[in-house]
Amino acid sequence: MSERNLPGGEMSSRILDFFWIADCSGSMNGEKIQTLNYAIRQTIPDMRKEADDNPNASIMVRAIKFSDGAAWHVPTATDIENFNWTDLTAGGVTAMGMALELVAGELKQFPTDTKRLPPVLVLLTDGQPTDDFKKGLEELLATPWGKKAVRIAIAIGKDVDLDVLEQFAGNKELVLEAKNPQLLVKFIKWASTVVKNVSAPSVGDTAGGGAIDINTIPTASADDDDIW
């Protein structure tokens, strides 16, 4: 029996909302979108283990995809124990601002109680916004939970607007540059592990990744291929 199923476990549990925000524009077609799908699938067993090992948090996952517009890929908050990943396909432009508006709309509905931990938002993109990114970001940061969120950006390849991603993350060190498939997999796996830090009992409501140990962020190895 897992710890969170022990008597009294549910009473002490707090909700940790985890959002994947994935670029599905045409430039992601091929190896990039395939690697993204593979890496997110690989995170599921580790996130389930974190949930079993930590009775203090119930991990609820959602996902948004964006290209010509933005839409929910996993619209319902799904407990990690029941979460499965359906592969994304690529095509279209990069409506990143609309994706942030969708997240903001969801966070506006969260009650401002103590049953929730700061949400984790992971933005993955290989390009530049083709819509009003500033408006989307402003809407996100105008919500109490958007401002408190741990926001991580993963830049895929060399054509990403890093300034835009730094604005999203609010912390340059949480903009991770995946220059090849190996690094993309490493970064996605690492981003999924921040639930351990955020769900720790000592964590406060600190924005910008204050609870995250940046020294654990993966780095390139000699075996990685710099092809993007």
N, C-alpha and C positions, 0 to 999 in steps of 0.2 A: 504494500500500500504506500503510495507516495505521501510525502509530508503534508502536502496541501489538502489531502483527503482525510487526514487525521481529525479526530474530534477537535473542534475549535479552530481548525485551519482556515475555514472560509471567513470566520469573523475577523481574522487578522489580515486577510488578503486585501491588497490594493490593486487597482487596475493600471496596467501599463499598456498604453496604446502605441502600436508600432505601425508606421505607414511606409510602404515602398511607393515611390513616385518615379515612374519609369518612362523615359523617352522612347517612343516607338516611331520616330520620324524615318524617312526613307534612307537617310545616311546611316542608320543603325542596322540596315539590312545585311544579312550574311553573318559573318563570324561574331560581330558585336552583339546582336540580339540573341544569337545562339549561346554565347558565353554568359550573358546576363541571365537567361533562363536557367542554364545549368547551375550557375552559382547560387541563385536564390533557392532552387530545389535543394542544393547541398546544405543550406543553412537550417533547414527545417528540423533535422534530428538534433542538432546542437541547441536550438532554441527550445525544443521540447525538454531536453535534459535540464536546461536552466530553469524551466518552469517547475520540473519535478524537484530540483534541488533547492528551490527558493519558495518557501511558503508565504513570503511577504508580498508576492506579486502574481497577478493573473495576466498573462501576456495575450493581448487581443490584437490581431493583425488585420490590416486593410491594405489595398493596393489601388493606385491610380495609374492610368496610362495616358500619354498625351502625344498627339501628332497634329493633324489638322484641327483638332479640338482636344478636349480632355474628357475622360469618362472613367467611371469606376470599373476596375478590373476585378477587385474583390470588394463589393460595396458594403457588405455586412461585417461588422466587427466579429472576427472568428477566433475562438480560442486556439492557441497554437497546437493543442492536442488534436484538433479537428481540421487544421489548416492544410490545404494542398495547393500547389502552384500549377496553373494552366499556362502553357507557353504563350508568350506574346509574339506577334508578327509585326513587321515594320513597313511603313509607308506614309508619305505625307510630310508636313512641315513640323514646327516645334512650338506648339502652343503652351509654353511653360507657365505663362501668367495665368491662363485658365486653370491649369492643374493646381496652382497655389490657391486660387479662388475656391476650388472644390474642397481642398483641405480646410481652408478657413471656414467655409460653410459648415463643415462637420464639427470643427472645434467649437464653434459658437454654440452648439447644442450641448456641450459638456457642462454639467453642473460644477459650480465652484465649491466643491466640498473636498474633504480630505481622503476620499476613497480613490483618488486618481494620483498617479505619479506623473511627472513631466513626460509628455509624449515624445517619441523618437520619430523624426522625419528623415528619411534617406532619399535624396534626390539623385537620380542617375541620368546623365545626358552626355551627348557627344557633339552638341552644337550650340547655337545661339538662339535666344527666344525670337519668335517671329510674330509675337503679339505683345500686349502691354504687360511686360514682366513687372514693372514698377507698381502698377495697380494691384496685381495679384499679391506681391510681397507686402504691400501696405495693408491689404485686407488681412493677410495672415498675421502680421505683427500687431494688428489692432485688436486681436483676440487675446484674452488673458493666457490661454493655453498655448497659443502660437508663440507668444513672447517667451514663455517659460520653456518651450520645447528644446530638446537637444536636436540640433539641425546639422546633418552631415551631407556634404555634396561630393559625389564621385564623378570626376571629369573623365570621359572616355575618349581617348585619342587626343589629337593636337589642335582641333578646330574649335575648342570650347572657349566661351567667354568666361575666363576665370574671375574677372571682376564681378560679374553677375552672380557667380556661385559664392563668392566671398560675402556679397551682400545677403544672400540667402542664409549662409551658415552663421554669419556674425562673428566668425573666427577663422582667420586665414589657415590655421593649422588643421581645421576640419574640412578643408577642400583637398580631396585626395586625387592625384593625377594618375589615372590608369593608362599608361602608354602602351600596354600590350595585354593580351588575354590573361596571362598569368597574374598580373597585378590586379586586373579587374576582379578575378575570382578571389584573390586575397582580401581586397578591400571590401567586397560585399560580405564575405564571411566575417571580417572584423566588425563591420557596421552592425551585423546581427548580434554580436556579443556585447554591445554596450548596454543591453538590457540588464546585464549583471551589475554594472555600476549604478545605473539609474534606479534599480530596485533595491539597492542596499539600504538598510534601515537608517544609516547616517546621512543619506543624501537629502539636501535641501532643495527648494524650488529654484534652482540656479539655471539661468538661460545660457546658451552658447556653449554647452558642453563642459561646464565647470566640474562635473562629476567624472569626466572621461579622462583616462590616463593616456595622453597622446604618445607616451613612450612605447605603447603597445601597438601603434599603427605599423602595419607591415611595410617593408621596403623591398626594392627590386633586388633580385639575386642574379648571379652570373649566368644562370640558366634561362632567364627570361628573354624573350625575343622582343626587341623594340621595333614593332612593325606598324603601329597605328600612327 
